[in-house]
């Protein structure tokens, strides 16, 4: 696997981690009229680990893509 493919894979992993935060929050919400979205989003405070991991994965992915493009030009 070359660096660009690894970078795209890390970006995909970052997307999955970022979206999974919201699936965890909305998992227990049956009807948004009963539980406003603000209350549901306040439950995200315990899931900041996924945000940090997705940010790290996105940074690594972008670095891999940039390095892969720079190495290709040489």
ABEGO torsion letter per residue (X at the ends): XBAAAAAAAAAAAAAAAAAAAAAAAAAABABAAABBAAAAAAAAAAAAAAAAAAAAAAAAAAAAAAAAAAAAAX
